Amino acid sequence: TSTRDTLLSPWHPSKSSMVILKTVPAVTAVLCVLQLSLTSAAVEHLPALSQRVIDVSLSPRPSSLAAITISTTLQDSTDSQTDGNIYFSSSYSGHLNTWNLNLTQENSSKSGSQKTLCFDSKVSKLEKSDNYVTVVAFSNIDKDENINIEAEWNNKFVITEKSLLEVSVTPHSPQVFQYQPSIHYNTMEDESYLLTVETEYNDDKCMYVAINDPGCPWHDDVRTVKNSKLWSRMLKTGYFPIQSAQFPDSFTVTLVSLQNSSECYSKGKYPMEEDLKIVKISIAMTPGSYVKPVLLSMLMIILSSLIFFFIWGGCWKAQLHNNERRIEKRKEYDKGFRESCERQISSVFYDQTCSADTKTSGENLPSIEIKTAAETSITPKNALRHNICTLVEKQDKLKGKSKFAINRLLTDKLMLKDMSIVIRDNVWHRRQRSKAFWYLVPLLSLFYLIPSCQMVFAEQQRAKATGNLEQCFLNYGCSRPWWIFDDFNHIISNIGYIIYGTVFIVLVRLKSLFLPEENRTETDHLGRIGLPQQHSLFYTMGICMVMQGVFSAIFHVCPSNISLQFDTTMMYVMMILVFIKIYQFRHPDISANAYHCMYAFVVALGMEALSLYIFSTLGKVLFYSVFCLLYTFAILHVAIDCYYYGAIKTSLLQNLPIFMKHSTKNILYCLYPKRFILSIVFVITNFALMIFTVARSFEEGAQSLSTPILVIFAINVGLFLSYYMIRKIVEIFQNPEGEGTRLRWSMRFFSFIFFLLAVALGMVAMMFYTRRHQSRNSTPPESRNKNELCHVLDFFDNHDMWHFFSATALFLAFIFLLTIDDDLLLTDRDKIEVF
């Protein structure tokens, strides 16, 4: 009775056609009102709304691994309006196989269907009689039909290593193959194979590819294919890594074509449908040892880092000896400079013996005259600035930091000395803008690291448990498994960030140790020469580079748009730190507060995370309205505060109305023409980026803010760095060089060489990045279309090259920033221009 229910329940026959079933060893025979026939590639008549048992003859079996493939086609029908299905079933080797001919107009399989009968190749004695196979046919069509039915031994059922099979697949003709392993199969640790499926005809047709253990049942239809041990869809090309440990004896490969391929495409793409798809499949063993590519890549990274390290070290040592000699010579004839240096040296002992509560760096230092509007005479040059300062003084009564802002506004030509007053006298102010980054960023990174690891590994385990190869967007053609990692090559290629970051931290530490006493990081805020070094930001940048390697490795465990934020977070932080450090070079008193930056950064991360879950048009309108408001506030705040040299941030609510009122009254006049041009370019550029981001967001589906935020940070850093370098070059050629010209020019030369190399390698890295072999913003089958084989050492692909080149470019860029103003170490701060 159970066999009868299984066979007949999908067909829903009339009561008159239901009969009792009897199972015999070779076939399942169905007794019904129709006759029983033995045939071989013959035309069979199938009356309307009836069923029939057909014995199809077979030739002698060629081998024990040959499979039976049954082909069924409809004889030319005189009625073009045929609508319905013809269902088939056959029991073979103790397993029931079902398939059908769908004759509806919208979903026609009139060209025919094929079915390979499932059997267990591990069973040595399959059947006593293999000279025929019995097929039961049932029609739910209301008219008679003639069908062609044929059974043959499938010689293409077995596929071996390095062999190439060309097969045809249609929605009603799935194909199943079994891999015939060699005697050495599954004898090595981490042994893996690569299944390659390439389309020869009909690239647009979507198809499931499934890998299973040998044995029945085969998951060879759309309803059951996702029950496979591994499965995924493909269009033109599909690569499928297979670990022998997961399939200890062998494995089967199943190809199931979809009737409707639209689900495999991004919204808005509608391919032309054609049933027939011809593909070539092959299986090859992937390299078992990764020692050579891994060691070679690490050796190249270490070698390049040492080369750049020694180039910097040689230039730095030569300049260091020259600087020490010039300092000693100046002390002999410049009493004021000598006393300033003595105060700096004595402050080291003072800082070590006083508690943080009692330290005031400005004690025993000569006072600095602070300008006020009341005491400063009005001139044609400062009339507008004097007017603003008068309004601010009336409002603030010279309390807090407003007096320093007024002093900066009243100074006709700002020099670095005017921008190094607050950091000299206020320890907390100085630490908030330098050392606090060194404390906060590594700590926050560690807290961020733990949940990101948990989430990504949980996602990977979920994908493995379901066999879903579409959950992680990998380049499966170059995905080298090792240990718990499915994509080890894309993880180990991040070692460059870690090595370069560590070397950069060592380099910064060595520079801090060997700076002249007058430029030491712990006391240079009290000095008279050179830019305040404030190396804490450089240490933080090195830590960020190391953590970038760690987080990128985590992301590549299971890449997706959700886990992308782990990869981009450290990029955001590095961009922010570079921007802040460039600004801090000439603006140490008004550079960004570490705590304010971290809170602003959290807002950016929150917006990035929310953007992944906004699908509806209304939701996008509301979300991007908030985004535009926040972005506009940030643009205007940065532009206005930089233009007025930090006067806004001293008291935002009090001072902003004053400056807005003054600006509207004097709209035709400009306080700082060069700075105004920079502010205008900054505002226009960022509004253009905002419009682009919003326009992009209204495409179909959720649009992540990860890439737009990264682009916004990168363009702003590039814009400000370009401005700084232009002003720096002008400064070099306008100011007299004095003694030690040759050594300073050599340091400048190597500094700019580092920059040019960083730009060149960065462009190479971007070339590799844009030619990536997967796409998280496409559907999994579309992403798989981009997959390619490894082309470097049979282990690395374009994205690995992006990792190597971008890490090297980043390392060189950081060295450039570290050395860009080393030619000013002996220049008095009252001669270093602020820009």
N, C-alpha and C positions, 0 to 999 in steps of 0.2 A: 504493500500500500504506500509506503514512504517513497519508493521509486516512482510510482505512478504520480503522486502529488508533485514530486520534483519535476517530472517531465512535462506534466500537462498544465500545471497551475499558471505558467506565464501565457499560455495560449488561450485560455478561457473557452474551450470547445463546448459545443452543445452536449446535452446529456446523452443524446443518442449515439454520440461518437466516443463516449468514454468506455474503456474496456479494462479488463484486468491484465496486468503486466506479469511477465515471467522472465527471469534473468537466467541466461546460460553463460558458460565460461567465456566464450569468445566475444559475444555481442549481447546487447539488450534487445530482445525482440518485442515488438508491440503488436498484439493481436487486435485488429480493428476490422471495420467493415470493408476496408480496401484490401487488394491482393498484395502478396509479398513477392518481390522480384529480385533477381540477381543480375547485376548490370556492370558494365565497364565503359565509362565515358559515353553514356547514352542519353537520349532524350526521354524524360519521364513525364507522364501526364498526371497532373495534380488537380482533381476536381475542386470546385468551389467549396469553401468552408469545410474542408475535410483534412484528414491526415493519412499518411502512407508510410510504410516501412520499405526501405530500399536497401538491398545488399549490393554493395559496390565492390567489384573484384579488384584484386591487387596483384601486381607482379611479385616475383620472389624478393624477399627482403635483402638488400645489398649489404647491410652491416647492422650490428646490434644497436648502433647509435642513430640509425636512420629513423626519421619521423614520418608519420602519415599526414599528408596535406590533402584536404578535400576542397575542391573547387566547385562552386555552384553558381550558375548563371541562368538568367531568364531567357527563354527562347523568344524571338521577336514577337511582340504582342500586337494584335490588330487594334487594340483599344488604347489610345494614348492617355486616357483618363484613369488608368489603373491606379488604385489607391489602397494601400494596406501593406501587410508583411507576410513573408513566408519564413516560418521558424524551423530551424534544424537542430537536431540533437544526436549525439552518438556517444555511446559508452565504450571506452577503450582502456584496457589495462586497469580496470576497476575505477576509472574516473569519468565523470560525465562532462561532456563538452557541448556547449550550446552556441549558436550564432544565428544570424537572420539575414534575409534580403529585404531591405526597406524600399518599397516601391512608391512612396508618396512623391508628389510632384516637387515639393520643396526640399526633400531629403532623399533623393533617388540613389539607389545602388543597383540600377538595372545593368550596369556593366559587370556585376557579379561580386561574389565575396569568396574569401578563402579562410580556411580554418586548419591550423596544425593541431592535431590531436595530442593532448598532454599524456606523457608517460614518464615513469620514474626510471631513469637510465641505470640506477643502482640495482634494480631488480634484474637478475640475470635471465630468468625465464619469464618472458612477458605474456605470451599467448601460445596456446597449442596450435591454433590455426590462424595464420596471418595471410591467408589467400583471399580474404574479403573483409570488408568492414560494413557494419549495418548503420544506416542513417534513417532517422525518423523525420519526416517532413510534415508540417502542418500549415495550412493556408487559412488566413482569416479574410481572404479576398472573396468577393461575392461572384466570381466567375472562374471558369476553368483556366489553368495556366500550364504551359509546358516548360520544364526546367531541364537544364543540362547539369549533370552531376558526375564528377570524376574524382577518383582517389589515386594518389601516386606517392611513391616514397620520395621524401624531400632530402636530396643529397647536399643541400646547402644548410642543413640544420646545424651542423657542427662547424665551428670557427676555431682556427688555431692562431697561435701567436704569429704576427707578421703577415698573415694571409689577408686578402682583400676580397670582400664579397659585395656584389652589387645586387640590390633587391628593390622590389616595387612594393609600395605600401599605399593602401587606400583606407578610408574610414571603416570599410567593412571587410578589410583583408589585413588584419594585424600579422606581424611576423615575429617568430620566436627562434632564437639561436642559443646553442649551448657551447660554452668555451671548453675545448679539449686541452687540459693542461699538460705541460711537459712533466717528466719525472722529477724535475727540480722545483716544481711549483710548491710554494709555501714552505720553503726550506731555509729562507733567510729572514732575519729580523727586519721589520718595517718594509717588507717586500710589497711593491705596488705596481699596478698596470694602468695604462691609459687607453680607454675605449674612445675611438674617434668615429664620429658619424658625420659625413659630409654629403650635402645634397648635390646631386647631379642634375636633377630636373625639378622644377617647382620650388624655388626658395621660399615662397610666401606661405606654403602650407605648414601649419603647426602640427607637431607630433610629440607624443610622449615617448620617452626612452626610460625603461625600467630595468633594474638589475636585481636578480633574486638568486637564492640558492636553487640548485637542481631539485626537481620534484614537483608534484602537483598539489594544489591547482596552480595553473599559470594565470597571472594577473594580466590578461591580454585583451581587456576591453576598458572603455573609458570609466565604467562604474567601479572597477576593482583595481585599476592600475596604481592608484595612490596607496594601496595596501602593500606595495612592493617594499623591499628592503632599502632600495635607493631609487629615486625617480625624479624626473625633471622634464620640462618641455623644451623644445628647440625649434628653430626655424631653418636657417641655412647651415649652421655648423654647430656641432655639439661635442664637447670634450667631457669625459666622465672618469675621474680618478677612482680606481678600485684597489682597496687594500686586501691582500690575500688572507690576512688574519680575520677579516670580516666574512670571507667566503672560503673556508678551509679546504674544501674539496674541488669546487669549481663554481661556476655561476652561469645563469642564463641571461640573455639580453632580449628584451621585448620592445617592439616598435608598434605603437598604437597611434594612428593618425586621427586627428579631430575632424568632425564634420564641419564645424564652424570655427575658423581660426581667429575671429575678432578678439577673443579674450586674451590672445597672446600679444596683442598690439596695444600701444598707448592709445588713449582716447583721441578720436579724430582721424585715426588711420584705419582705412577699410580696404584690405587687400582683395584682389580678384581671386575668387575661390575656384580651385580645380582639384578634383579628388586625387588624381594620381601623383605620387611623389616617389622619385627614384633616388636612393641614397647608396653610398658606399660605406661599409663599416670595416674597421680594422682594430686589432688589439696589439699593443706593444708594451714591453716592460720598461718602466722608468728607471733612471739611475738609482742604484741602491745606496751609494755612498755620497754624502754631501761634504765630505771633509775638504776636498780640493777647492770648490768654489767658495766655501765659507772662510777657510784660512786665507785664500788668495785675496778675497775682498777685504778682510780685516787687515791683512798686511799692507795693502795699498792705502787704506785709510790711515793707519798708524804712520806709514812712511810719509804720506803727504802732510800730515799734521806736524811731524817732526821737521820736515823741510821748511814749512812756513814758520814754525816756532823758532828755528835757528836763524832764519832770515831776519825775523823781528828781533831776536836776541842780539845778533851782531850789530844791527843798526842802533838798537837801544844802548848797548854797552859803549859804543863809540860816542854817542851823544851824551851819555851819562858822565863820562870822564871829562868831556868838554864843558858840560854844565857845572860840575863841581869846581873845575879850575876857574871858570868865570865868576862863580859865586864868591870864592875865596878872594879873588882879585878885587871884586866890588866891595867886599867888606873892609878892605884896607883903606879905601878913600871915601866911602859913603857911611858916615856915622849913623844916620837914621836907619839905613838898611841893616846895619850891623845890630843895632838895638832891637829892631823888629825881629830879627832872626833869634836873638837871645831870648826874647819873650816867648817865642814859639817853642824853643827847646825846653825852657823852664816850665811851660804849660803841660808838658808830658808828665813830669813828676807831679804837678798839681792835680791833674786829672786822675792819677793813680791813687792819690792819698785822700781825695775829697769824695764824699758820697754824692750820689746823683741829686739829692735834695739840696745840697749846699753849693753845687757847682754853678757858677755863672761865668761863662767863657770870657765875658768882656771885662772882668775885674782886672785892675792894674794895666789896662790898655788905654792909650790916648783916646779921648772922646772924639766922636765924629760929628761935625756940624750938620744938623738936620734943618733944611730950609722950610720956612713956613710962608704962607701967602701974605701974612701981615708984615713980615720982615723983608720980603722980596719986592724990589721995585719993579714996576710994570714997564716992559719994553715992547716994541712992535713985534719982536720975535716970540715973546711969551705971553702976549695979552690974552689969547684964548685960553691957554692953559692956566694962567693966573686966575681968570674968572671962574673956571671949574673948581680950582683949589679953594677959592674963597667960599664958594657954596658948600663944599665938603667940610671945611673947617667950621662953618656956622652950624652945620648939622651934627658933626661928630665931636666937636670940641677937642680935636687932636688926641682922642683916646685910642688905645689899642694900636693896630697896625696901620691906621689911616695916615698917621704922620709919615710913615715911610713911603706910602703911596704918593702923598703930596710932595715929598722930597724928590721922588722920581719924576713926577710930572713937571715940577718947576726947574729941573735940570735941563739946560738947553741941549747938551749932547751927552747922552748917557754912556758911561764907561762901566766896565765890569766892577770897579770899586764901588759904584753906586748901587750895584745889584748884589753886593756881598756884605751888607750891613746887618741884616736880621740874622743870618746864619752865624755871624760872629758872636752875637750877644745872646742868642736864644738857642739853647741846646735842643729843647724839645721840637722847636720849629725845624731845626736842621735834620733831626732824626726822622721826623714825619715825612720828609721829602727824600730820604736816602736810605738809611738803615732799616726803616720800617718795612720797605719792600723786601729786603733780605730776610726778614723774619716772617712776613705774611705769606708770600708766594709759595715757598717750599712747604710750609705747614698746610696751606689750603690744598696744595697739590696732593699731599699724602692723604688728606681726608677725602679728596675727590677720587683718588686711585682705587680705594677699596670697593665702593659700590659699582664703579665702572667695570672692574674685574668681575665682580659677581654677576652683573647683568649680561655682559658679553659672553661669558662662559656658560651661563644658563641658556642663552639663546643658541649657542653652539650645541649644547646637549639636547635641547628641544629639537633642533634640526636633525641630529643624529637619531634620536628616538623615533621620529616620524619618517625618516628616510628622505626628507624634503631637501633637495639640492637647490631649491630656489630661495631659501630663507637668507642665505649669505651670498652677497654679490662678489664672487671671486672670478679670477681668470683661471678657469678650470683646466685650460690647456697648459698652464704653467703653475700648477698648484702642487707643491712637493710636501707630502705628509711626513711628519716625524713626531714621535711620542704622542702627546695629546693635541698636537696642532695639525690641522688639515692643510694649512697654507704656510709652512715653515719658512719658505724663502722670502715671503713678503714681511715676515716678522723679523728675521735675522738681518735683513737689509737696513733696518733701523739702527743697527749698531753704530753707524756713522754719527748720528746725532749724539749718542752717548759718549763715544770716544772724543769727538771734537769738543763737546761741552765740557768734559773733564779736563782736556788740555787747555781750554780757554780759561777755566777757573784757575788752573796752575799758573798760567801766563799772567793773569791779573794779580795773583798773589805775589809772584816774583816782581812784577813792576812796583807793587805797593811797598815791598821790602827794600828795593834798591833805589827808590826815589831819593833825591837829595832831601836833607832834613827840612829844608825850607818849603818843600812840596809834599811832605808826608801827609797821608790821608787823615791822620788823627789830629793834625794841627794846622793844615793849610788854610782853614777858614780864618785863622788869625794872621795869615801872612799877607805880603804885599805883591807877590809875583805869581804869575801863572794862573790858570783856571783852577778853581777848587776841584780836586780830583773826584771826591765822592764815589769811590769804587763800589759801594754796596749795590748800586744798580747794575754794574757790570757782573758782579758775582751772581746776582739774581738772573741776569740774562743767560749766564752759563748754566745755572740750575734749570732754567726753562728749556734750554736746548737738550739737556739730559732727559728731562721729563717729557719733552716732545717725542723722543725716541721711545720711551716707555709707553706713552699713551697711544702713539701710532701703532706700536706692536699690539696693544690691546684691541684697538679698532680692527686690525687685520685678522684677528681671531675669527670674527664674523662681521664683515663690513656690511653696513646698511645705512640708510639716512638717519635712523635712530641713533646708532652708535657713532655716527660721524662727529658728533659734538665732542666726543672724547679726543678725537684726532685734532680738531680745530681749536680746542680751548687753549692749549699752550701756544698755538700760533697767534691767537688773539693777544695773549699776555705779552709775548715777545714783541709784537707790533706796538702795543701800548708802551712798553718799557723803552723801546728804541725811540719812539716819538718824544717821550718824557725826557730821555737822556739828552737828545739833541737840543731840546729846549733848555734843559738845565745847564748846558755848557756856558751859556751867556746870561742865564736868568736864575741863578741859584736861590735867590730870595723868594721868587714867585713861582717856582716849579710846582708840579702837581703834588697834592697831598696823597699819601699812599692809601689812607682809609677811604677818602672820597673816590679814588680810582677803583678800589675793590667793590664799593657799593655800586658804582656806575657799571662795572663789569658784570656784576650779578644781574642787573637789569637787562643787559645785552644777552646774557646766557638765557635768562627767562624768556625773552622774546624769541630767541632762536628755538628753544624747546617748544613753546606754544605754537609756533608756525607750522610744525609738523602735523598738527591736529585740527587745522582750520580748513574745512572743505567747502562749506557753503559760501555763496556770494555775499550774503548778509554778514556772516561771520568774518569774512575777509575785509569787508568795508569797515566794520567796527575795529577789528584788530589793527589794520594798517592805518586807520585814523589815529589810534593811540601811538603807533610806531612813528608816524609823521610828526605828531606833536612832540614826542620825546626827542626825536632826531633834530627837529628844528630848534628846540630849546638848547640841545647840546651844541649845535652849530653856532648859534648866536652867542651863547655863553663863552665858548672858546674864542671866537673871533673878537668879540668886544673886550673880553678880559685881556687877551694878548695885545690888542691895540692900545689899551690904556695902561699897560704894564702892571697888571694885577690890581688895579684900583677897585674894580667891581667886586672881587671876591672878599675884600676886607670887610664889607658890609653890604651884601647884595640888596636887601630890601631898602636900605637907606640911600645907597649911592646910585642904584640903577635909575630911579626917576630923575635924579640930578643930571646924569649923563645923557639920558634920552631927551630931556628938555633942552639941554645945551646943544645937542646935535641937531635938533629940528630948527633951532634958531640960527645956527651957523652952518647950514647945510652946504653952502658953497665954499666953505673953508676946511682945510685939512691940517690936523696937528702934525701927523707923521706921514708924509707922502709915500715913502717906501713901504712902511708897515701897513698903510691903508691898501696899497695894491695887493700885498700878500693876503690881507683879510678878505678883500673882494674876490680874489681868485679862489681862496679857501671856501667862501660861502657859495659861489657859483658852482664850483666843482661838486660840493656835497649836495646841493639841491639837485643837480643833474643825476647824481648817484641815487638820491632818494626817489626821484621820478622813475628811473630805470628799475629800481627794486620793486616799487609799487606796481608798475606796468607788468613786470614779470610775474608778479604774484597772482594775477587774475587769469592765468592759464588754468587748464583743467586740473583738478586735484589739489592736494596740499603742496605748497611750494616752500621748501626749507629756506630759512634765512642764513644758513651756515656759510654758503659761498658768498652771498651778497655782503655779509658783515666782514668776511675776510677780504673781499675786494675793497670795501670802504676803508678798512684799516691800511691795507697795502698802498692804495693810491694816496692817502693822506700822508703816510710816512714818506713815500717817494716824492711827493710835492714839497714837503718841508725840508727834506734832505737836499733836494735840488736847489731850493732857495738858500739853504745854509752854505752849500758848496760854492754857489755863485758869489755870495758875499765874502766867503773865505778867500776865494781866488783874487777878488778885487782887493781885499785887505793885504794879501801877500805882496801884490805889485805896487800898492800905494805907500806902504810903510817902509822906512829904512831898515836894512838888515843888520848892520853893525857887525860886531865880531862873531865868528863861528858860522858865517854864512854857508860855507860849503857843507858842513855837517847837517845844518838845518834843512838845506835843500835835498840832501840825500834822504833824510827822514821823511820829508814831504813826498819825495819821489816814490819811496817804497810804500808809503801810506796810500798814495793814489794808485799804485800798482795793485795793492790789495783790493782796492775798490773796483778797479777795472776788471780784475780777475773774478771778483764776486759777481759783477754784472754779467760778464760773459758766461760763467758757469750757471748763473741763475737763468739765463736765456736758454741754455742747453737743457737745464732741468725742466723748464716750462715746455720745451718742445716735446720732451718725453712724457710730461704730464698730460698734455693735450692729446697725445696719441695713446691714451689709456685703453686697456683691453677689457673694460667692463664699464657699465653705466648704472649707477644707483637710481637715476631719474627715469630710467626706462623700465619696461616690464622684464621679468627674468629671462624670457626667451630672446628679447631684443638685446639684453645685456650679454647673453651667451653668444650671440652672433659676433660680438667684438672679440671674443676669446681667441688667443693665439698661443702657439707653442713658445717655450723658452728659447731665446736667441742669444743669450750670453752665458757661456759655460754650461749650457743645457740646464740652467738653474734659475737664472734671473730673466725678468722681462722689463718692459718699458717703465713700469711703476717702481721697480727696484732701482732702475737707473735714476729715476726722479728722486728717490730717497738719497742715493749716494751723491748726486750732483748738488741737490738743494742743501744737504748738510754741509758740503764743502763750501758752497757759496755763502751760507749763513756764517760759518766759521770765519771766512775771510772778511765778510762785512763787519763782524764784531771786532776783529783786529783793526780794521780801518777806523771804526768809531773810537776805539781805545787810543789810537795814535794820531787822530786827525788834528789835534791841537797841541801835540807835544813840542812843536816849534815855538810855542809861547810860554814854555815853562819858566823862562827867565825874564819875561816881559812884565813890566809893572802893570798892575791892574788898572791904574788910571790912564793907561795907554791902549788897553784892549777894548775895542768898540763892542757895544751891545747890538745884536741884530737877530 
